[in-house]
């Protein structure tokens, strides 16, 4: 049985429906999406997860293993190829 979606309102007053306790507002996510850089290539949940963990550069990302990154709420296996490609463009890789 699917969880019931509840009306939520963010600090800026945007209204949205979510079934989870995730407090990420879709409208704010679109407004805050970077125009360039590796974070701009990721989905909002993945981007928010990295930012929440203080990972805002490829150098910081390279200090984590795939296993560690996949434990962050909001990041799934589909985000890894994008992250790997961005790292490789800068001569970096995820920690082994």
N, C-alpha and C positions, 0 to 999 in steps of 0.2 A: 504494500500500500504506500503510495507516494505521500510525502510529508505535505502538510497544508502550507500554502504560501501565505505569508503575513505581510501586511502593508507596513513599510518602514519609511522613516523620514530621516535624511542625513542632516548634519549640522548646517548645511547651506539651504535646507528646505526642499531638496529634491525628494519626490515620492517614488518608491519602487517596491516591488514585491520580491520576497525571498523566502525559501522554505528552510534555509539553514540559519545558523547564528552568525554567519559571515556578515560583517558590518560594511563591506565594500559597496559603495554606491556606484551603479553603472554610469550615471551622468558625470559624477566627479572623476571616475576613472578615465572617461573619454577626454574630459577637459585637461586632465593632468598627464596624458600620454606624451612622452617625450617625442620630439620631431625627428631626432636622430640618435645614433648610438645603439648598443645592443639591447637595451631595455625597450626601445621602440619596436623591436621585432617580436617581442613576447606578448602573450595574452595578458590581459589585466590581472587575472589571479596569480600567474607566474611572476609578473613584474612586481605586484604588491608583496608577494612572499619574499622575494629577494630584498626589496627595499626594507621590509619589516626586519629582516635579518642583518641589515646594514651593508648589503652587497649592492653597490652602485657603480662599480667599475669592473672591468674584465680582470684586472690584477687581483681584486678581492675574490672574484668568482673562482679564479684558478687555485685558490687555497683550499677548495672543497673537493671531495670525491663525489661521484655520481650518487652513491648511496646516501651521503649526507644531504645532498640537494633534494633528492626525492622524498626525504622525510619532512621537508617544509610544506606546511599546509598551502595548497594552491598550485603546487608544481607536480606535473605528471610526466610520464615518459615521453610524451609528444613534444615537450619543451626542450629536451636534451639535444636533439640534432641542431636546433637553432643556436643554442648556447655553444655547442662544440664548434660550429662553423664560425661564429663570432670570435671565439678564442683563437682558432687556427689562423684567421685573418691577421691576428696580431702576434703570431708566433707563440701563442700560449696554449695550455691544455688544462683539463681538470686534473686534480691531484690523483695519483694512482693509489 
